[in-house]
């Protein structure tokens, strides 16, 4: 079923107040760094609940992540959350990073297992936290962090079954996590079914749907194949022939994501997490559709 065309919802502001959060990634070049800060400044007036900064595969962006999180904390009005992964670090190293964040006033951690570099099968660090649930428990022993964890509406690629995946999410919540952020998806029904299954399993913390506006369809296909996200045929049809037409591609992307959010909002979802890819234009427009506007004095 094509949720974009089959559900008749006008593109107008959501009827209920919603909360949003944004995700950024550490840039590799000075030009990309400039683009990141342009995005941060553009989205800052929307007063998101928090903004998160990712951690590269194998912990490869550790220093850049820390630098950006600290700068957001000290130079903007935003509340930053630092991604932290099990991969590539001993427990002592993870704990030291966490203590450093706490000492700098960073109170929110996104605790993740993480991915191995170059697509290798996951292997816990010999002296590290084995999985995210272990890290969550360790972080709560260090300080009373707010902790977000990952959720997978279509199940994590390494999970033996969807039920196991939800049980693992429940363990992370029971260990002290206060929120879950979902992997991106494209069919709203996928998230809504997942939300219902989580509720049936006794998971009561907020679960923010992860929304990814599609700016590069070929790239999204590659990402989705790696993370287990289904790319519907209707989405491929919408982007077919637009490789050399960025303006139309962006209009289509904004319309698809805005309609996705409208459907979720109509089903009672009141918080959304946007994967910005360090670009603010589409996310800003979608937030406006949801009724999220710059705060005025």
HELIX and SHEET records of a PDB file:
HELIX    1   1 UNK A    3  UNK A    6  1                                   4    
HELIX    2   2 UNK A   30  UNK A   44  1                                  15    
HELIX    3   3 UNK A   57  UNK A   59  5                                   3    
HELIX    4   4 UNK A   62  UNK A   75  1                                  14    
HELIX    5   5 UNK A   91  UNK A  103  1                                  13    
HELIX    6   6 UNK A  117  UNK A  119  5                                   3    
HELIX    7   7 UNK A  132  UNK A  142  1                                  11    
HELIX    8   8 UNK A  162  UNK A  174  1                                  13    
HELIX    9   9 UNK A  188  UNK A  200  1                                  13    
HELIX   10  10 UNK A  217  UNK A  227  1                                  11    
HELIX   11  11 UNK A  233  UNK A  239  1                                   7    
HELIX   12  12 UNK A  246  UNK A  266  1                                  21    
HELIX   13  13 UNK A  281  UNK A  289  1                                   9    
SHEET    1   A 9 UNK A  19  UNK A  24  0                                        
SHEET    2   A 9 UNK A  50  UNK A  53  1                                        
SHEET    3   A 9 UNK A  80  UNK A  85  1                                        
SHEET    4   A 9 UNK A 108  UNK A 112  1                                        
SHEET    5   A 9 UNK A 146  UNK A 151  1                                        
SHEET    6   A 9 UNK A 179  UNK A 184  1                                        
SHEET    7   A 9 UNK A 206  UNK A 211  1                                        
SHEET    8   A 9 UNK A 271  UNK A 275  1                                        
SHEET    9   A 9 UNK A  19  UNK A  24  1                                        
END                                                                             
